Structure formats: structure tokens, C-alpha cells
């Protein structure tokens, strides 16, 4: 199905869901650079503090939703295929076709600027880099 709300069970978050969880968990109307703060070292593992390796989840501070490592540690796969943003307003927009998937959050191997909430990159779905992981979510059915 191409409707994310029809997916039963666990799945990758859409890019919009990923960003919402990272931003809202940062304090709603507060526009922090990282998930929960403007100080990367408090919430993320990045090139400046990671010893160039991933770390166990939960060793840094969570954001307001209780999510750890939305900034740094490993890039996170999103359900969407990568596409340029448009100026059109969309609600939980998801791109279902393409060659590379969206990854968000930055990693232990990236400089501090790449673990900001706003950074997005793309990677081929068959990528085997050791700095990419995933976070799962579940569609709520009523």
C-alpha cells in the first residue's frame, strides 16, 4: 500500500514523523538546533565526542518525548524516498518512489553541524555503512 496509515504493525517513520518527534520533543514552539537543546554534547554522539564509534542508546539526555539519539549516534532510515522539498504545504507527506531513501539525524562520524534536526541526506536502500540505523514506529488504529 502507498498509504502509510494502512500499514499494520511496525514500520519506519515517515520523514515528517521523524522530524515532528525530534522537534516537538525539543519543546514544541522552541526551535532548538538539536533534539532537545542547542548544545549538541548533551544529546548526541558526533565526531567531536564519539571516539568515531557508535554508542549504546540512552547515554545522552532524551528530548521531551523521551526519545534518545534523535541527533547523532547513527543516521536513521525514514520510509520516504529522497526528494527535494517543495513550497507546497503538506501533512505527513511521504515519497513512495525513487532510488535513495531519506536518512535523518546525523551520526557519530559526522561533525556537530550534521547532527542538527534540520539536516537530511539520502542513501541507497542497500547501503551497508556502519553509521546508519533505524527507529521503528507503529500506526495507531482506532
C-alpha positions in Angstrom: 0.0 0.0 0.0 1.1 3.6 -0.6 -0.9 4.9 2.4 1.2 4.8 5.5 -1.9 4.8 7.7 -2.8 1.4 6.2 0.4 -0.3 7.4 -0.4 -2.8 10.2 2.4 -3.4 12.7 5.8 -1.8 12.9 7.4 0.3 10.2 9.9 3.0 9.6 8.7 6.6 10.4 7.9 8.9 7.5 10.3 11.8 7.3 7.6 14.1 8.6 7.0 11.8 11.6 10.7 11.7 12.3 11.1 15.4 12.2 8.0 16.0 14.3 9.3 13.6 17.1 12.7 15.3 17.0 11.3 18.9 17.0 8.2 18.5 19.3 10.3 16.5 21.7 12.6 19.6 21.7 9.9 21.6 23.4 7.1 22.4 20.9 7.5 26.0 19.9 11.1 26.1 20.8 13.3 25.8 17.7 16.4 24.1 19.1 19.2 23.1 16.7 19.4 19.6 18.2 16.7 17.3 19.6 16.1 18.9 23.0 18.7 21.6 23.2 21.1 23.9 21.4 24.1 22.0 23.0 25.0 19.0 20.8 27.2 17.4 23.5 24.2 17.0 25.9 22.1 14.9 23.5 24.3 13.5 20.7 27.3 11.4 19.8 29.1 13.1 16.9 32.7 13.3 15.6 33.8 15.7 18.4 32.9 13.3 21.3 32.2 9.8 19.9 35.7 8.4 19.5 34.5 7.7 16.0 32.2 4.8 17.0 28.5 4.3 17.8 27.4 4.2 21.5 24.7 2.4 23.4 21.4 4.2 23.3 20.4 6.2 26.3 23.8 7.5 27.4 22.9 11.1 26.5 19.9 13.1 27.5 16.5 12.4 25.9 14.2 15.0 24.3 10.9 15.9 25.9 9.2 12.9 24.3 11.7 10.6 26.0 13.5 9.8 22.7 17.2 9.3 22.8 19.7 9.9 20.0 17.5 11.7 17.5 20.5 13.9 17.0 23.7 11.9 16.4 24.9 8.3 17.1 23.6 6.8 13.8 21.7 8.2 10.8 18.1 6.9 10.8 16.3 5.5 7.8 12.9 7.0 7.0 10.2 5.4 5.0 10.4 8.2 2.3 12.4 8.2 -0.8 14.5 11.3 -1.1 13.1 14.2 -3.0 13.6 18.0 -2.9 11.3 19.9 -0.6 8.6 22.0 -2.3 7.0 25.2 -1.2 3.6 23.4 -1.1 2.1 22.8 2.4 1.7 19.1 3.1 0.6 17.0 6.0 2.8 13.9 6.7 3.8 13.8 3.1 5.6 10.6 2.0 7.5 10.0 -1.2 7.0 6.4 -2.4 9.2 6.3 -5.5 12.9 7.0 -6.0 16.3 5.5 -5.9 17.5 6.6 -2.4 15.8 6.8 0.9 15.9 9.7 3.4 18.2 9.4 6.4 18.0 11.8 9.3 19.8 12.8 12.5 23.5 12.5 11.6 26.0 10.1 13.1 29.0 9.5 15.4 31.2 10.0 12.3 29.8 13.5 11.4 30.8 17.0 12.6 28.5 18.7 15.0 26.7 20.7 12.3 25.4 17.4 10.7 23.5 16.2 13.8 21.1 19.2 13.7 17.4 18.3 13.4 17.2 20.1 10.1 19.8 18.1 8.3 18.6 15.4 5.8 20.6 13.2 3.4 19.9 10.3 1.2 21.3 6.8 0.9 20.7 3.8 -1.4 18.4 1.2 0.4 21.1 -1.5 0.0 23.7 0.6 1.8 25.9 -1.2 4.3 27.5 1.7 6.1 28.1 1.2 9.8 26.7 4.6 10.7 23.1 4.1 9.6 20.4 2.5 11.8 16.7 2.8 12.2 13.9 3.7 14.6 10.6 1.9 14.4 7.1 3.3 14.9 3.6 1.9 14.8 0.5 3.2 13.2 -2.3 3.7 15.8 -5.6 2.3 14.6 -8.8 3.4 16.3 
